[in-house]
Amino acid sequence: MISSLLYLTANRPDIMHNVCMCVRFQSCPKESHLTTVKRIMKYLKGTKTLRLWYLRGANISLTRYSDSDFGGCKLNRKSTSDTCHLLGCSLIT
């Protein structure tokens, strides 16, 4: 299920953060992680008709911000990073 969701993130950037959080627990999943994946699937089902529209000729800029925490987890010293993307002044991921 997770690999299918990862495939969908190419066209559905709105689920990128949630899917990437689920990927972290693939080696030792719990029932709560399955519940989260089911919620993502339910969200996708409810939003499959929504689309992004861009005006032709509009001067829209794409901006990306990222943040990283190298070895910040005190338990296992794993790194955490995340990004956000703005299209014009609207957050898209």
Phi, psi and omega in degrees: 000319182296319180296325176295319178293321177299321177299319182291336182296342176296326180252348181233075182296346180292343179255001186305309184298312182296319180294317180296327175293323178292326181300327182301333187254018181294328183286335180215067184287152176240172180301324181296330179289323176296320177299319179296317178297320178296323178295321177297316178299318179296320177299315179299319179297321182282345184241016185292343179266355180280143181222157171265134179243135178239135178284132179294133178083357180288142180271090183246132179256146176254123181238139180235134174240143178224156179218138181228146176230098186279113179071029185283339179285120184289338181283312186233005178060026177282152179271154177231137175214158179204160179224159169223148182237134177246132173250108191069239176248016181253132177286125180248336173212000000 
